[in-house]
Amino acid sequence: QVRLVESGGGLVQAGDSLRLSCAASGGIFTTYTMGWFRQAPGKEREFATAIDRTGSSTYYADSVKGRFTISRDNAKNTVYLQMNSLKPEDTAVYYCAARWGALPTTPERSNFGSWGQGTQVTVSS
């Protein structure tokens, strides 16, 4: 099973940008669809974005569309989340996730079987 380690979280102000990274090991990275989820205090973990195995197709939740960009570097076994125009409501623990196989039509939490430990993103107003 692939192991995932996130990094890059922190405390920023509204309007700032932040880039998260997720390094994968223990599996063949190119066989995994990758995703980012987030969980705010007292709320369910929610889907943010996902990218297919080659990096050619992506999917975004409406809440992040136009502000967040997911990408991957298969040579480095790493997936990234570029977050721009951050808002206080983006405050959450961000989790990297992996799904063996293709990008689902409508990605959701149950599609992903491997998870990182999470990284905290806090956006102050």
C-alpha positions in Angstrom: 0.0 0.0 0.0 1.3 3.4 -0.9 2.5 5.7 1.9 1.7 9.4 1.7 3.3 12.3 3.6 2.0 15.8 3.3 3.9 19.0 3.8 3.6 22.8 3.3 0.8 23.7 5.6 0.9 26.8 7.8 -0.7 30.1 8.9 -1.4 32.7 6.2 -3.6 35.7 5.8 -6.7 35.9 3.6 -5.8 36.5 0.0 -2.4 34.7 0.4 -1.2 31.7 -1.5 0.2 28.4 -0.2 1.4 25.2 -1.9 1.0 21.8 -0.3 3.1 18.8 -1.3 2.4 15.1 -0.9 5.2 12.6 -1.4 4.3 9.0 -2.1 6.3 5.9 -1.5 5.9 2.1 -1.4 3.8 1.8 -4.6 3.9 2.5 -8.3 2.9 6.1 -8.3 1.7 6.2 -11.9 -1.0 3.6 -11.1 -2.7 5.9 -8.6 -5.2 8.6 -9.0 -4.4 11.3 -6.4 -6.7 13.6 -4.5 -6.8 16.2 -1.8 -9.4 16.4 0.9 -9.9 18.7 3.8 -11.6 18.6 7.2 -12.5 21.7 9.1 -13.2 21.5 12.9 -16.5 19.9 13.6 -17.2 19.1 10.0 -16.9 16.0 7.8 -13.9 15.4 5.6 -14.7 16.8 2.2 -13.4 16.4 -1.3 -11.4 19.2 -2.8 -9.7 18.0 -5.9 -8.3 15.0 -7.8 -6.0 14.3 -10.7 -5.7 11.2 -12.9 -2.7 9.0 -13.2 -1.1 10.9 -16.1 -1.9 14.4 -14.9 -4.1 15.1 -17.9 -7.4 15.2 -16.2 -8.5 17.0 -13.0 -11.7 17.5 -11.0 -12.5 20.2 -8.5 -15.1 20.9 -5.9 -17.1 24.0 -6.6 -15.7 25.5 -3.4 -12.1 25.6 -4.7 -12.6 25.8 -8.4 -10.7 28.7 -9.9 -8.5 29.2 -6.8 -6.8 25.8 -6.3 -4.7 23.8 -8.8 -3.7 20.2 -8.4 -0.7 18.9 -10.3 1.6 15.9 -10.1 5.2 15.1 -10.9 5.4 11.4 -11.7 9.2 11.5 -11.8 9.2 12.7 -8.2 6.3 10.6 -7.0 4.7 13.9 -5.7 1.4 15.6 -6.0 0.9 19.3 -5.3 -1.9 21.6 -4.3 -1.5 25.2 -5.2 -3.9 27.3 -3.2 -4.5 30.9 -4.2 -6.8 33.7 -2.9 -7.2 31.8 0.3 -10.2 32.5 2.5 -10.8 31.9 6.2 -13.3 29.2 5.3 -10.4 27.3 3.7 -9.0 26.7 7.2 -8.8 22.9 7.7 -6.5 19.9 7.9 -5.7 18.9 4.4 -5.2 15.3 3.5 -3.6 13.7 0.5 -5.2 10.5 -0.7 -4.5 7.8 -3.3 -6.8 5.6 -5.3 -5.5 2.6 -7.3 -6.9 3.0 -10.8 -8.7 5.6 -12.8 -10.2 8.9 -11.8 -13.8 8.4 -11.0 -16.5 10.5 -12.7 -17.4 12.1 -9.4 -14.6 11.5 -6.9 -15.6 11.0 -3.3 -14.0 9.9 0.0 -15.0 6.3 -0.4 -13.0 6.0 -3.7 -9.7 6.5 -2.0 -8.0 3.8 0.0 -4.7 5.4 1.2 -4.4 8.5 3.2 -1.7 10.8 4.6 -1.6 12.1 8.1 -2.7 15.6 7.2 -1.3 19.1 7.3 -2.9 22.1 8.9 -3.8 25.2 6.9 -5.0 28.2 8.8 -6.2 31.3 7.1 -6.7 34.4 9.2 -9.0 37.2 8.2 
